[in-house]
Amino acid sequence: MTALDTLIDYKQLVDALTDAVIVADPSGAIRFWNPAAECLFGFTEAEALGNSLDLIVPERFRERHWAGYKRTMTTGQTRYGHDVLRVPAVHKDGRPLSIAFTVALLCGPQGNVTGILAVIRDETARFAEDRNVHKRLAELEQRERVNTTETNALEED
């Protein structure tokens, strides 16, 4: 144990984060759920622990999620340790969420994958804002095309 270990209570540190932290075992059962995860997804720690990640994965994405999850557990490799993954999720009350996260693989002494840790941020508001900006941009581009067509028609007359 180092001097730093005596200064830091790691559970307190993770519980203090405003990003959700979830740890799942190789089967996809939730083994750790911090208070920010409860705030983001609506499930209490007691409701989440031991349950499948299906708790927060929208049904229509589960097949793809589990294919990637199993591949990661088998190969011990993921690109989302560095790249941020942005995906839909679901709140306990059924409303859709947009989340962004990175993951880290947890390994045992022999190097075998024992679980996966995800650090998750709610991007629902940002996603909606981006969608509105893209919609507005498309409307403006359409309006510009119409104006250009009308201007060209007038110039030809």
C-alpha distance (Angstrom), angle and dihedral (degrees) to the residues before:
residue distance angle dihedral
M1 . . .
T2 3.80 . .
A3 3.80 128.7 .
L4 3.81 87.8 -105.2
D5 3.80 90.8 56.3
T6 3.80 90.4 57.4
L7 3.82 90.9 50.8
I8 3.80 97.7 48.6
D9 3.77 126.8 62.4
Y10 3.83 97.8 -158.4
K11 3.81 94.6 -161.5
Q12 3.81 89.3 52.7
L13 3.80 89.7 47.7
V14 3.83 93.8 53.1
D15 3.80 91.9 41.9
A16 3.83 89.7 54.0
L17 3.81 93.8 55.5
T18 3.80 118.2 107.0
D19 3.81 89.8 -147.1
A20 3.78 117.6 82.6
V21 3.80 114.5 -108.8
I22 3.78 118.4 -161.3
V23 3.80 128.4 175.0
A24 3.80 120.3 -164.4
D25 3.79 128.6 -175.1
P26 3.84 123.1 -126.0
S27 3.82 91.0 -85.0
G28 3.81 91.4 54.4
A29 3.80 96.9 -106.6
I30 3.81 113.6 145.5
R31 3.83 111.7 -114.0
F32 3.82 101.5 167.9
W33 3.81 130.1 31.1
N34 3.81 120.6 173.0
P35 3.84 126.1 -153.9
A36 3.83 91.2 -99.9
A37 3.83 88.9 57.9
E38 3.80 88.4 53.2
C39 3.79 90.3 50.0
L40 3.81 93.3 47.1
F41 3.80 100.1 43.0
G42 3.83 101.9 25.1
F43 3.80 96.8 -128.2
T44 3.79 118.0 120.5
E45 3.78 119.3 -127.1
A46 3.83 89.1 -105.9
E47 3.81 90.9 52.8
A48 3.80 93.5 47.6
L49 3.81 104.3 41.2
G50 3.79 112.5 95.8
N51 3.80 93.3 10.7
S52 3.77 126.4 112.5
L53 3.79 123.3 -98.3
D54 3.81 84.0 -112.3
L55 3.80 82.2 89.9
I56 3.82 89.1 80.4
V57 3.82 103.9 19.1
P58 3.82 112.9 93.8
E59 3.79 110.7 -117.8
R60 3.81 94.4 -118.9
F61 3.84 90.6 58.5
R62 3.79 99.6 43.1
E63 3.80 97.7 94.9
R64 3.81 91.9 53.0
H65 3.82 91.6 42.1
W66 3.80 93.3 52.8
A67 3.82 93.6 45.4
G68 3.82 89.6 55.9
Y69 3.79 92.9 41.1
K70 3.81 93.4 52.2
R71 3.81 91.1 46.0
T72 3.81 90.0 52.6
M73 3.81 92.9 47.5
T74 3.83 90.9 48.7
T75 3.81 98.8 44.0
G76 3.79 98.7 32.9
Q77 3.79 88.7 -134.5
T78 3.77 133.9 112.3
R79 3.77 132.1 166.4
Y80 3.80 91.3 -151.1
G81 3.78 93.4 80.3
H82 3.81 86.2 82.3
D83 3.79 105.3 13.9
V84 3.77 119.1 67.6
L85 3.79 113.6 -124.3
R86 3.80 116.7 -148.0
V87 3.79 114.9 -162.2
P88 3.79 142.2 150.1
A89 3.78 118.6 -95.9
V90 3.78 135.1 176.5
H91 3.80 132.3 -121.1
K92 3.80 122.2 -137.6
D93 3.81 89.6 -104.5
G94 3.82 90.0 56.3
R95 3.78 98.9 -107.3
P96 3.78 116.5 136.5
L97 3.79 121.5 -109.0
S98 3.78 132.5 -166.5
I99 3.78 112.0 -142.1
A100 3.79 136.6 -178.4
F101 3.79 121.6 -157.1
T102 3.76 149.4 161.4
V103 3.77 125.9 -150.4
A104 3.77 138.8 -149.1
L105 3.77 125.2 -160.1
L106 3.78 116.3 -127.9
C107 3.79 114.8 -145.1
G108 3.78 135.7 -165.7
P109 3.83 126.1 -129.8
Q110 3.83 91.7 -83.0
G111 3.81 91.4 50.8
N112 3.79 95.0 -105.1
V113 3.81 116.7 143.8
T114 3.80 109.3 -103.8
G115 3.77 97.8 173.0
I116 3.74 148.7 -35.9
L117 3.78 129.7 -104.4
A118 3.81 120.5 -152.0
V119 3.79 125.6 -165.7
I120 3.79 106.3 -158.6
R121 3.79 134.6 -168.8
D122 3.80 127.7 -168.4
E123 3.80 110.2 -118.9
T124 3.79 97.9 166.8
A125 3.81 94.5 117.3
R126 3.81 93.2 44.2
F127 3.81 91.5 48.0
A128 3.82 91.2 51.2
E129 3.80 90.4 47.4
D130 3.82 91.5 50.0
R131 3.80 90.6 48.7
N132 3.81 90.6 51.5
V133 3.81 91.7 48.7
H134 3.83 91.0 50.4
K135 3.81 90.7 47.4
R136 3.80 91.5 49.5
L137 3.81 91.2 47.0
A138 3.82 90.9 51.2
E139 3.82 89.8 50.2
L140 3.80 91.3 50.1
E141 3.81 91.9 47.3
Q142 3.81 90.1 50.3
R143 3.79 90.9 48.9
E144 3.82 90.1 49.6
R145 3.83 90.9 51.0
V146 3.81 90.2 51.3
N147 3.81 91.7 47.5
T148 3.81 91.7 48.0
T149 3.81 91.3 49.1
E150 3.82 91.2 49.5
T151 3.81 91.8 46.4
N152 3.81 91.6 49.4
A153 3.81 90.6 49.0
L154 3.81 91.6 51.3
E155 3.82 91.4 48.2
E156 3.82 90.7 52.5
D157 3.80 92.0 54.4
